Amino acid sequence: MPSPKPGRAANDAREKAKKNCANRKLFRSRRNRRRLSHNAFYFKLRALYKLSSLRSKLDLQLLTDRMDGMKIQTSLRIILAGVSFVLLQACVTTPRSGSAALVGTWTNSLGTVWTIRTDGTFDVDRNHDGKRDIWGTYTVAGDTITIQETGRTTPIPRDCKGPGVYKFSRPSKNTLMLTLVNDACGLRKKNVLLAQHQK
C-alpha cells in the first residue's frame, strides 16, 4: 500500500476546513437570516399591534354602534310583535260575521234589551223589568240575519208575524249595527235599526 503523500493530507485538511468554514458561514448566514426574519416578524408584529390597538378602538366603536343598532332593532321587533298580537287578538275576539258576531246581550237608546243565544234563539225585554216580552228564533247567512218572532206576552201584531231580514255589521268591539233588507213589522224596525251596544 502506498503511503499518503504529505501534500495531499494537507490539501484534504484544508479542503475540510474550507467546507467547515463554508458550512459555518452558511450556518451563520442561515441563523442570521432566521434572526432577521424573526426580528422582522417581531417588528411587523409590533407595528400590527400598534395599528391593531388603533384599529381595535375603531372596531370596538363600530361594534358598540352595531350593538346599539341591534338593541334598537330588537326593541322595534318587540314593539311590532306586541302591536301585531293586539291586532290579532282584536280580530279573534270580535267576529265580524256569522252567529258568533251576534251572540250576547245588546241594548239600544230606547233601553230595549236583546239577548241573542248561540242556539238560534233570542229574547227581548222591552219594558226594562228583567223579563222577556218577545222571543223567537233567528238564522244567519254570512252578514244577514233573519228574525222570526215566535211569542210575546201580548198577542203578536199581524204585521210582525212574518220574518224580518237585516244585514249586520260590527263597527267596533261593543257595537252592532243592523240595516233593513225586508221587514213589515214597524215596532221591530224601530228597535232593531238603532245602534245596539253590548252589555
Sequence and secondary structure as in RCSB ss.txt:
>XXXX:A:sequence
MPSPKPGRAANDAREKAKKNCANRKLFRSRRNRRRLSHNAFYFKLRALYKLSSLRSKLDLQLLTDRMDGMKIQTS
LRIILAGVSFVLLQACVTTPRSGSAALVGTWTNSLGTVWTIRTDGTFDVDRNHDGKRDIWGTYTVAGDTITIQET
GRTTPIPRDCKGPGVYKFSRPSKNTLMLTLVNDACGLRKKNVLLAQHQK
>XXXX:A:secstr
     HHHHHHHHHHHHHHHHHHHHHHHHHHHHHHHHHHHHHHHHHHHHHHHHHHHHHHHHHHHHHHHHHHHHHH
HHHHHHHHHHHHHHHHHHS  SSGGGT EEEE TT  EEEE TTSEEEEESSSSSS SEEEEEEEETTEEEEEEE
EESS   GGGSS EEEEEEEEETTEEEEEEEE   HHHHHHHTS EEE 
